[in-house]
Amino acid sequence: MSEHSAVVKLAMELMARPSITPEDAGCQQLMAERLAPLGFVIESMFFEDTLNLWARKGSGKPLFCFAGHTDVVPPGPEQQWHTPPFEPTLIDGTLYGRGAADMKGSLAAMIVATERFLSRNPQLTGDIAFLITSDEEGPFINGTKRVIETLEARQEKIRWCVVGEPSSSRQVGDVIKNGRRGSLSGTLLVKGVQGHVAYPQLADNPVHKAAAALAELAAQEWDHGNAFFPATSFQISNIHAGSGTTNVIPGELQVLFNFRFSTEVTADQLQQQVYAILDKHALNYQLDWILNGEPFLTQSGTLLESAVHAVQQVQGFAPRLETSGGTSDGRFIAPTGAEVIELGPCNATIHKVNECVLAADLDRLAEMYEQILELSLT
């Protein structure tokens, strides 16, 4: 294939490996084989069921890191795919297959951009690293989080990090994620007394008792957001009570909910406000929390300026800075003090049947990554 399609060729090689979480299926080995000849020291970190790759070129200088994941979500009903999900296929300039946009296309662009950059800049003013996991789409317990803990323990600090998540909306590069909201989940168990619906005086209906509290939680204004973040959102995702019969008052009510929160409020403050509302309604309850990630924000600095300039150089327009969407592994990297942004392909088809990306977008993405390296490390 021509040099122009080097990114697409590598993307297809990665996509052909069915690396459903937490399997890596040889993707990291393929990446390591491209990075080792460039002088990267390859380190595999295996935690429980998850393979991670830490590859670094240089030591002791300010560290630029590409971060991403080789794992993908299951393909779903394969009969609904136009082409087999793990047989990457180019049709009229569009690359189809699981992982095309999320995020093997980005990984290929990172590798090729690094190869091209190093061929022109053998002497660096900083170091380059790759932090690649196979646990981003899954429980996110033994992936980037564990690698960062290992790096922190040995005082290995990332200064700048580009995460290859599919950040773009309509055109590649039109959105750079310069932060993400925090995610806090709760499992609420409201306790009552089971009984016959004909004798409510002998029972205690937890659904009735919790209704007003849940309505107040849903109507609560948690903060007003700020210039970078929308107001904090509270969403109930599941409610369950009873056995499905109409003549039994349930003894328990389970409610699952989630906060997506801004930097205007802390997880502890949200928890205390929830407790206050539940206690005001005199509920007998148990509440368990999971903090999925704190919010982070890169407001300015070398990395953000370099990324904005790179998009302008390649695409001819200025990207929008957003913090919308779900969580990413950037939430584990930013607390170490690193400047973190997300820049990747368009996200219209991620996790869907017939996931795809424009082949030309992957080449443009590689150009952007190469420009960011130039601006950050030369």
C-alpha positions in Angstrom: 0.0 0.0 0.0 1.1 3.6 -0.5 2.5 5.7 2.3 -0.7 7.7 2.5 -2.6 4.5 3.6 0.0 3.3 6.2 -2.4 4.3 9.0 -5.3 2.5 7.4 -3.2 -0.6 6.9 -2.1 -0.7 10.5 -5.7 0.0 11.7 -6.9 -3.0 9.7 -4.3 -5.2 11.2 -5.4 -4.2 14.7 -9.1 -4.5 13.9 -8.7 -8.0 12.5 -7.8 -9.1 16.1 -11.0 -9.8 18.0 -10.0 -8.1 21.3 -13.2 -8.0 23.2 -12.7 -6.8 26.8 -10.5 -7.8 28.5 -8.8 -9.7 25.7 -6.0 -8.0 23.8 -5.7 -10.7 21.1 -2.1 -9.7 20.1 -2.8 -6.0 19.4 -0.2 -4.8 22.0 2.4 -7.2 20.6 1.8 -5.8 17.2 2.3 -2.2 18.5 5.3 -3.2 20.5 6.9 -4.7 17.3 6.5 -1.3 15.6 7.8 0.7 18.6 10.8 -1.4 19.6 12.9 -0.6 16.5 12.3 3.1 17.2 14.2 2.8 20.5 11.2 2.3 22.8 11.7 0.1 25.9 8.8 -2.3 26.0 7.2 -3.2 29.3 4.2 -5.5 29.6 2.2 -5.1 32.8 -0.3 -7.9 33.5 -2.8 -7.4 36.3 -5.3 -10.1 37.0 -7.1 -10.6 33.6 -5.7 -7.5 31.9 -2.7 -7.0 29.7 -1.2 -3.5 29.5 1.6 -2.0 27.5 4.0 0.7 28.7 6.5 1.7 26.1 8.9 4.6 26.6 11.7 6.2 24.6 14.1 8.2 26.6 14.5 8.7 30.4 14.4 11.7 32.6 13.1 14.3 30.2 9.5 15.8 30.1 7.3 13.0 29.1 4.7 13.1 26.3 2.4 10.1 26.3 -0.1 8.6 23.9 -2.8 6.7 25.7 -5.5 4.3 24.5 -7.0 0.9 24.6 -7.0 -2.2 22.4 -10.1 -3.7 23.8 -13.5 -3.3 22.0 -17.1 -3.9 23.0 -18.8 -7.0 21.6 -20.1 -6.7 18.0 -23.7 -7.4 18.8 -25.9 -9.3 16.2 -23.4 -10.2 13.5 -26.1 -10.8 11.0 -26.9 -7.0 11.1 -23.4 -6.1 10.0 -22.8 -5.3 6.4 -19.4 -6.9 6.7 -18.0 -9.3 9.4 -17.1 -7.1 12.4 -13.6 -8.5 12.7 -12.8 -8.5 9.0 -12.0 -4.8 8.4 -13.3 -3.8 5.0 -12.8 -0.6 3.0 -15.9 0.4 1.0 -15.8 3.7 -1.0 -13.3 5.3 1.4 -15.0 4.1 4.6 -13.4 1.6 6.9 -15.9 -0.8 8.5 -15.3 -3.1 11.5 -15.4 -3.2 15.3 -12.8 -0.8 16.7 -12.5 1.4 13.6 -13.4 4.5 15.6 -13.1 3.3 19.1 -10.2 3.2 19.0 -7.9 1.1 16.9 -7.9 3.8 14.2 -6.4 6.2 16.8 -3.8 3.7 17.8 -2.7 3.2 14.3 -2.5 7.0 13.8 -0.4 7.4 17.0 2.1 4.7 15.8 2.5 6.1 12.3 2.7 9.7 13.5 5.5 8.7 16.0 7.4 6.8 13.3 7.3 9.8 11.0 8.1 12.3 13.7 11.1 10.3 14.9 12.4 9.8 11.4 12.8 13.6 11.1 13.7 14.4 14.7 16.1 11.8 16.1 17.2 14.2 18.9 14.3 14.9 21.2 13.9 17.6 23.9 11.5 15.2 25.7 10.5 11.6 26.0 7.7 9.7 24.3 5.6 6.9 25.8 2.6 4.8 25.0 0.2 3.7 27.7 -2.1 1.1 26.2 -4.6 -1.1 28.1 -7.2 -3.8 27.2 -9.5 -2.9 30.1 -11.1 0.5 29.1 -14.4 -0.9 27.9 -14.8 -3.2 30.9 -14.5 -2.8 34.7 -11.5 -0.4 34.3 -9.9 -1.9 37.4 -6.8 -3.6 36.1 -5.9 -1.3 33.2 -4.8 2.3 33.1 -5.6 2.8 36.8 -3.1 0.0 37.8 -0.4 1.2 35.3 -0.6 4.7 36.7 -0.3 3.4 40.2 2.8 1.6 39.2 4.3 4.6 37.4 3.5 6.8 40.4 5.2 4.4 42.8 8.4 4.6 40.9 8.1 8.4 40.3 7.6 8.2 36.6 5.6 11.3 35.7 3.6 12.1 32.5 3.6 15.8 31.6 1.4 15.7 28.5 -1.0 13.0 27.5 -3.1 12.6 24.3 -5.9 10.1 24.7 -7.2 8.8 21.4 -10.8 8.5 22.3 -13.2 9.4 19.5 -13.8 13.0 20.5 -14.9 14.4 17.1 -18.5 15.1 16.1 -19.0 15.9 12.4 -15.4 16.3 11.2 -12.3 14.9 12.6 -10.7 17.4 14.9 -13.8 19.6 15.3 -13.9 18.8 19.0 -11.1 18.4 21.5 -12.1 17.1 25.0 -10.1 19.1 27.4 -11.7 17.6 30.4 -14.4 15.2 31.5 -17.2 15.2 34.2 -16.9 13.1 37.2 -19.1 10.0 37.6 -20.6 8.9 40.9 -23.0 6.0 41.1 -25.3 4.9 43.9 -27.3 1.8 44.8 -30.1 2.8 47.2 -32.1 0.1 49.1 -35.2 1.4 50.8 -36.6 -1.0 53.3 -40.2 -1.5 54.1 -42.5 -4.4 55.3 -44.0 -6.8 52.8 -47.7 -7.6 53.1 -51.0 -8.2 51.4 -52.3 -5.2 49.4 -55.7 -5.7 51.0 -54.2 -5.1 54.5 -51.9 -2.1 54.0 -52.1 -1.2 57.7 -50.1 -4.4 58.3 -47.3 -3.5 55.8 -45.0 -0.6 55.0 -44.7 0.2 51.3 -41.2 1.4 50.5 -42.2 2.6 47.0 -44.8 5.0 48.4 -42.3 6.2 51.1 -39.5 6.8 48.7 -41.5 8.5 45.9 -41.3 12.0 47.4 -37.6 11.7 48.1 -36.8 10.5 44.6 -38.8 13.3 43.2 -36.9 15.8 45.2 -33.6 14.3 44.2 -34.6 14.5 40.5 -35.6 18.1 40.9 -32.6 19.2 42.9 -30.2 21.8 41.4 -26.7 20.6 42.4 -24.7 23.4 40.9 -24.7 25.8 37.9 -21.7 24.4 36.1 -19.1 26.8 34.8 -17.5 27.9 31.6 -16.2 24.4 30.8 -18.8 22.1 32.4 -22.6 21.9 32.3 -24.5 21.7 35.6 -24.2 18.5 37.5 -26.8 15.9 36.3 -28.6 13.3 38.5 -30.2 10.4 36.7 -32.1 7.4 38.0 -31.2 4.5 35.7 -33.2 1.6 37.3 -36.0 1.1 39.9 -37.1 -2.4 41.1 -39.5 -3.5 43.7 -41.7 -6.5 44.3 -42.1 -9.9 42.6 -44.3 -8.9 39.7 -47.6 -9.7 41.4 -50.4 -7.1 42.0 -51.5 -8.3 45.4 -48.2 -8.1 47.3 -46.8 -4.9 48.8 -43.0 -5.1 48.3 -40.7 -5.2 51.2 -37.8 -3.5 49.5 -37.2 -0.9 46.8 -33.9 -0.8 44.9 -32.9 2.4 43.0 -29.8 2.8 40.8 -28.7 6.3 40.0 -25.7 8.2 38.7 -24.3 11.7 39.0 -22.2 13.3 36.2 -20.7 16.2 38.1 -18.6 19.3 37.4 -15.6 20.7 39.1 -18.1 23.0 41.0 -18.9 20.2 43.4 -17.1 17.3 45.0 -18.3 13.7 45.3 -18.4 14.0 49.1 -20.6 17.1 48.8 -23.0 15.2 46.5 -23.2 12.3 48.9 -23.9 14.5 51.9 -26.7 16.3 50.0 -28.3 12.9 49.1 -28.1 11.7 52.7 -29.8 14.9 53.8 -32.7 14.5 51.4 -33.2 10.8 52.3 -33.1 11.5 56.0 -35.5 14.4 55.7 -38.1 11.9 54.3 -37.4 9.6 57.2 -36.5 6.6 55.0 -35.1 3.3 56.3 -32.4 2.8 53.8 -29.0 1.5 52.8 -26.9 3.4 50.3 -23.7 2.1 48.6 -21.5 4.4 46.5 -19.0 3.8 43.6 -16.9 6.8 42.5 -16.1 6.0 38.9 -13.9 9.0 38.4 -13.3 12.6 39.5 -13.8 15.5 37.0 -10.7 16.8 35.4 -9.9 19.9 33.3 -6.9 21.1 31.2 -7.6 24.8 30.8 -4.4 25.9 29.1 -0.8 25.0 28.5 1.6 23.5 26.0 -0.5 20.5 25.1 -3.8 22.2 24.6 -2.2 25.0 22.6 -0.3 22.4 20.4 -3.5 20.4 19.8 -5.6 23.4 18.8 -2.8 24.6 16.4 -2.4 21.1 15.0 -6.1 20.9 14.1 -6.0 24.4 12.5 -3.0 23.4 10.5 -4.5 20.1 9.2 -8.1 21.0 8.9 -8.2 24.8 8.5 -10.6 25.4 11.4 -10.4 25.9 15.2 -11.7 23.0 17.3 -14.3 23.4 20.0 -13.3 22.6 23.5 -15.8 20.3 25.3 -16.1 18.2 28.4 -19.2 16.3 27.4 -19.7 12.6 27.0 -18.9 9.7 29.3 -15.8 8.9 31.3 -12.4 8.0 29.8 -9.1 6.7 31.1 -8.0 10.3 31.2 -9.6 10.4 34.7 -6.7 8.2 36.0 -4.0 10.2 34.3 -5.0 13.8 35.1 -4.8 13.5 38.9 -1.0 12.9 38.6 -0.6 16.5 37.4 -0.5 15.7 33.7 -2.1 17.9 31.0 -4.6 15.6 29.4 -6.7 16.1 26.2 -8.7 13.7 24.1 -8.5 13.9 20.3 -9.7 11.1 18.0 -12.1 10.2 15.1 -15.8 11.0 14.8 -17.9 9.2 17.3 -21.2 8.7 15.4 -20.9 4.9 15.1 -19.0 3.9 18.2 -20.4 0.8 20.0 -22.9 0.4 17.1 -23.4 -2.3 14.5 -21.4 -1.3 11.4 -19.0 0.8 13.3 -16.9 2.8 10.7 -14.6 5.7 10.1 -13.5 7.6 7.0 -10.1 6.3 5.9 -9.0 9.8 5.1 -9.9 10.9 8.7 -7.3 8.5 10.1 -4.6 9.9 7.8 -5.6 13.4 9.0 -5.6 12.3 12.6 -2.0 11.0 12.2 -1.0 14.4 10.7 -2.5 16.1 13.8 -0.7 13.8 16.2 2.5 14.4 14.3 2.0 18.2 14.6 1.3 17.9 18.3 4.6 16.0 18.8 6.4 18.7 16.7 5.0 21.5 18.8 5.5 19.8 22.1 8.9 18.2 21.7 10.9 20.4 19.4 
